[in-house]
Amino acid sequence: MTAHAFETDYPFCGNVRCELHVRAGDAGVFGFGNWARLPDGRIIGRGLYDGIFLCDSCGRATVCTPVHHRADAAA
């Protein structure tokens, strides 16, 4: 199986604060693809959220976080 650039060139999760902000070939990373197994045994997927690859945990947090508008800042 060959890797596509989006599986190897970009971090698994685009959130720099996430433990899954790693690339294929980084220390402790084995393989590539859209699933990751954490040391505690959990398996996490990833997907595109507003055009950014995020692990499902970060992606769900982003989708569920309310957007704060700064309409009052202009007043």
FIKOLZA-1660 file (N, C-alpha, C; in steps of 0.1 Angstrom, whole numbers, plus 5000, padded with zeros to 4 digits):
% residues 75
   i   px   py   pz ch aa at
   1 5008 4988 5000  A  M  N
   1 5000 5000 5000  A  M CA
   1 5009 5012 5000  A  M  C
   2 5006 5022 4991  A  T  N
   2 5014 5034 4991  A  T CA
   2 5006 5045 4997  A  T  C
   3 5014 5054 5003  A  A  N
   3 5008 5066 5010  A  A CA
   3 5006 5077 5000  A  A  C
   4 4995 5084 5002  A  H  N
   4 4993 5097 4995  A  H CA
   4 4999 5108 5003  A  H  C
   5 5002 5119 4996  A  A  N
   5 5008 5131 5002  A  A CA
   5 5000 5136 5014  A  A  C
   6 4986 5136 5013  A  F  N
   6 4978 5141 5024  A  F CA
   6 4979 5132 5037  A  F  C
   7 4984 5119 5035  A  E  N
   7 4986 5110 5046  A  E CA
   7 5000 5111 5052  A  E  C
   8 5009 5117 5045  A  T  N
   8 5023 5117 5050  A  T CA
   8 5028 5132 5052  A  T  C
   9 5024 5141 5044  A  D  N
   9 5030 5154 5044  A  D CA
   9 5024 5163 5054  A  D  C
  10 5012 5160 5058  A  Y  N
  10 5005 5169 5068  A  Y CA
  10 5004 5162 5081  A  Y  C
  11 5003 5169 5092  A  P  N
  11 5001 5162 5105  A  P CA
  11 4988 5155 5106  A  P  C
  12 4988 5144 5114  A  F  N
  12 4975 5137 5115  A  F CA
  12 4964 5146 5120  A  F  C
  13 4967 5155 5130  A  C  N
  13 4958 5165 5135  A  C CA
  13 4964 5178 5133  A  C  C
  14 4957 5188 5127  A  G  N
  14 4962 5201 5125  A  G CA
  14 4962 5210 5137  A  G  C
  15 4957 5205 5148  A  N  N
  15 4957 5213 5161  A  N CA
  15 4971 5211 5167  A  N  C
  16 4979 5222 5168  A  V  N
  16 4993 5221 5173  A  V CA
  16 4993 5217 5188  A  V  C
  17 4982 5219 5195  A  R  N
  17 4981 5215 5209  A  R CA
  17 4978 5201 5211  A  R  C
  18 4974 5194 5201  A  C  N
  18 4970 5180 5202  A  C CA
  18 4982 5170 5202  A  C  C
  19 4981 5159 5210  A  E  N
  19 4991 5149 5210  A  E CA
  19 4992 5142 5197  A  E  C
  20 4982 5143 5188  A  L  N
  20 4983 5137 5175  A  L CA
  20 4987 5147 5164  A  L  C
  21 4993 5158 5168  A  H  N
  21 4999 5167 5158  A  H CA
  21 5013 5161 5154  A  H  C
  22 5013 5150 5147  A  V  N
  22 5025 5142 5143  A  V CA
  22 5023 5138 5128  A  V  C
  23 5035 5135 5122  A  R  N
  23 5035 5131 5108  A  R CA
  23 5040 5117 5108  A  R  C
  24 5037 5110 5097  A  A  N
  24 5042 5096 5094  A  A CA
  24 5058 5098 5094  A  A  C
  25 5065 5090 5101  A  G  N
  25 5079 5090 5101  A  G CA
  25 5085 5097 5113  A  G  C
  26 5076 5105 5121  A  D  N
  26 5080 5111 5133  A  D CA
  26 5084 5100 5143  A  D  C
  27 5092 5103 5153  A  A  N
  27 5095 5093 5164  A  A CA
  27 5083 5088 5170  A  A  C
  28 5082 5075 5172  A  G  N
  28 5070 5069 5179  A  G CA
  28 5058 5067 5170  A  G  C
  29 5059 5071 5157  A  V  N
  29 5048 5070 5148  A  V CA
  29 5051 5058 5138  A  V  C
  30 5041 5049 5137  A  F  N
  30 5043 5037 5129  A  F CA
  30 5032 5037 5119  A  F  C
  31 5035 5037 5106  A  G  N
  31 5025 5037 5096  A  G CA
  31 5019 5050 5092  A  G  C
  32 5008 5050 5085  A  F  N
  32 5002 5062 5080  A  F CA
  32 4987 5059 5078  A  F  C
  33 4979 5069 5076  A  G  N
  33 4965 5067 5073  A  G CA
  33 4956 5076 5081  A  G  C
  34 4943 5072 5081  A  N  N
  34 4933 5080 5088  A  N CA
  34 4928 5075 5101  A  N  C
  35 4936 5066 5107  A  W  N
  35 4933 5060 5120  A  W CA
  35 4946 5060 5128  A  W  C
  36 4945 5063 5141  A  A  N
  36 4957 5063 5150  A  A CA
  36 4953 5055 5163  A  A  C
  37 4963 5047 5167  A  R  N
  37 4961 5040 5180  A  R CA
  37 4970 5046 5190  A  R  C
  38 4964 5051 5201  A  L  N
  38 4971 5058 5212  A  L CA
  38 4977 5047 5221  A  L  C
  39 4987 5051 5229  A  P  N
  39 4994 5041 5238  A  P CA
  39 4984 5035 5248  A  P  C
  40 4973 5042 5251  A  D  N
  40 4963 5036 5260  A  D CA
  40 4953 5026 5253  A  D  C
  41 4955 5024 5240  A  G  N
  41 4947 5015 5232  A  G CA
  41 4935 5021 5225  A  G  C
  42 4932 5034 5228  A  R  N
  42 4921 5041 5220  A  R CA
  42 4925 5042 5206  A  R  C
  43 4915 5041 5197  A  I  N
  43 4917 5043 5183  A  I CA
  43 4909 5056 5179  A  I  C
  44 4916 5065 5172  A  I  N
  44 4910 5078 5169  A  I CA
  44 4911 5079 5154  A  I  C
  45 4900 5084 5148  A  G  N
  45 4900 5087 5133  A  G CA
  45 4903 5102 5131  A  G  C
  46 4904 5105 5119  A  R  N
  46 4905 5119 5115  A  R CA
  46 4897 5122 5103  A  R  C
  47 4894 5135 5101  A  G  N
  47 4886 5139 5090  A  G CA
  47 4889 5154 5087  A  G  C
  48 4882 5159 5076  A  L  N
  48 4883 5173 5072  A  L CA
  48 4873 5180 5079  A  L  C
  49 4876 5191 5087  A  Y  N
  49 4867 5200 5094  A  Y CA
  49 4870 5213 5088  A  Y  C
  50 4861 5219 5081  A  D  N
  50 4863 5232 5074  A  D CA
  50 4876 5233 5067  A  D  C
  51 4879 5221 5060  A  G  N
  51 4891 5221 5051  A  G CA
  51 4904 5218 5058  A  G  C
  52 4904 5215 5071  A  I  N
  52 4916 5212 5079  A  I CA
  52 4915 5198 5085  A  I  C
  53 4926 5190 5083  A  F  N
  53 4926 5177 5089  A  F CA
  53 4927 5179 5104  A  F  C
  54 4917 5173 5111  A  L  N
  54 4918 5172 5126  A  L CA
  54 4914 5158 5130  A  L  C
  55 4920 5154 5142  A  C  N
  55 4915 5142 5147  A  C CA
  55 4901 5143 5151  A  C  C
  56 4894 5133 5153  A  D  N
  56 4879 5134 5156  A  D CA
  56 4877 5141 5169  A  D  C
  57 4886 5139 5179  A  S  N
  57 4884 5146 5191  A  S CA
  57 4884 5161 5190  A  S  C
  58 4895 5166 5183  A  C  N
  58 4896 5180 5181  A  C CA
  58 4885 5185 5171  A  C  C
  59 4882 5177 5161  A  G  N
  59 4872 5181 5151  A  G CA
  59 4858 5183 5158  A  G  C
  60 4854 5174 5166  A  R  N
  60 4842 5175 5173  A  R CA
  60 4842 5187 5183  A  R  C
  61 4853 5189 5189  A  A  N
  61 4853 5201 5198  A  A CA
  61 4852 5214 5191  A  A  C
  62 4857 5214 5179  A  T  N
  62 4856 5226 5170  A  T CA
  62 4842 5228 5166  A  T  C
  63 4836 5218 5161  A  V  N
  63 4822 5219 5156  A  V CA
  63 4812 5222 5168  A  V  C
  64 4815 5217 5180  A  C  N
  64 4806 5219 5191  A  C CA
  64 4809 5232 5198  A  C  C
  65 4820 5239 5195  A  T  N
  65 4823 5251 5202  A  T CA
  65 4815 5263 5196  A  T  C
  66 4808 5270 5204  A  P  N
  66 4800 5282 5199  A  P CA
  66 4810 5292 5193  A  P  C
  67 4805 5299 5183  A  V  N
  67 4813 5310 5177  A  V CA
  67 4809 5322 5183  A  V  C
  68 4818 5330 5188  A  H  N
  68 4815 5343 5195  A  H CA
  68 4817 5354 5185  A  H  C
  69 4807 5361 5183  A  H  N
  69 4808 5373 5173  A  H CA
  69 4811 5385 5181  A  H  C
  70 4819 5394 5175  A  R  N
  70 4823 5406 5181  A  R CA
  70 4816 5418 5177  A  R  C
  71 4803 5417 5175  A  A  N
  71 4794 5427 5170  A  A CA
  71 4795 5439 5180  A  A  C
  72 4796 5436 5193  A  D  N
  72 4796 5447 5203  A  D CA
  72 4809 5455 5203  A  D  C
  73 4820 5449 5197  A  A  N
  73 4832 5456 5196  A  A CA
  73 4832 5468 5187  A  A  C
  74 4823 5468 5177  A  A  N
  74 4822 5479 5168  A  A CA
  74 4814 5491 5174  A  A  C
  75 4807 5488 5185  A  A  N
  75 4798 5499 5191  A  A CA
  75 4806 5508 5199  A  A  C
% end
